[in-house]
Amino acid sequence: MKNDFRVSFSFLGGIALVIMSEPAVYSRKNPFPATLKVHEPLCGEGSVKDIRHFELCLAGSGLTYDLGDSLGVVPQNDPELVDEIISILGLDPEEVVPTPDKSEAPLRKALLEKCNITSPSRKFMKDFAERADSDEMRGLLEKERAKEFTAYVEAREIVDFFIENPGVKMTGAELTGLLGKLQPRLYSIASSLKVHPDEVHLTIARVAYETLGRKRKGVCSTYLSDRAPDGTQMPVFVHAAKGFKPPEDDSAPMIMVGPGTGIAPFRAFLEERVATDAPGKNWLIFGNPHSKTDYLYGEQFEGYKASGKITRLDLAWSRDQEHKIYVQDKIKEAGAELWKWLEEGAYFYVCGDAIYMAKDVDDALHQAIAEFGGMSAEAAAEYVEQMKKDKRYQRDVY
């Protein structure tokens, strides 16, 4: 890969000397401006989901990534939301204010690129409670009411506090002094460098919802989906995964459970195995609402199945029939085969929703091991713990 060398000039006795310094090293602290090359919808018309495929160019960055790694994307806030906050407070968008990263910037730029304006912090609410003289907010800040505090702020963005309390005013500097830093978002990488040199692919669901009668937007997912046309340069960095990697032995079988956007790392795993002609068996378990509109990368996976690169493919369509079918149901149905693969040394991977799916899949795994391994629940739990110690059970859940 090409690297960007820094060039400086020095003059000695009227002679210009060119000094080559070390190439730029890109990282979380110094993200690389990757160019967005491809942005495509993955769901068909009429889908209840809005999932997109993105391809970014890393040429010239020197960045590489391994299977299982994530890409950090530094987003920008919604400019409409930024302008609404400035308007409500009657502030000057060009006022130079301090930013959370210890620098200074015009207010609008600070709110757009530097500040977290969607997730109110305890620091912000404590200050606001005093300005609004609100006993309700003060009470929610008490330690024993932590759950109530979380529910309160999760339903609100910074703008809501000013809408609900129109008498409260702040200067631009006071506002940015109370806001946290706009954080990058991490997305599982959905590509293999062996197949896509100098590129990184992402599988991202556009987040949009409503609370308190207002429409909300996911900060980074809508930045990418709505406000970043092809050719946009966006700051990115590679975040290495510590405990989510394919087997070092490419002959080892893999069982991959990835519903929805959880499919991303397994697309990468499979691309690499196909590219290297790895001998290991591959079992993919994927789920989404409808087969016609929500089969992410379906053509690619069906091609792998037809060529024998995917040994077994189980698809769980939750809304294609009256009775909902999820990936954990497919695991239960295939319990005997699952146990056979595990005894052959298969690695078991799960990626996706942490709140419901991952727990249900874990329960189904324990049940299959107990039933078809002829074990008690306690013995099955010990078997699973040993899988974890051997790095044969890995999860990337969020």
Summary of the structure (lengths in Angstrom):
residues: 398
radius of gyration: 24.8
end to end distance: 32.4
largest distance: 85.8
contacts: 1237
relative contact order: 0.13
helix: 35%
strand: 25%
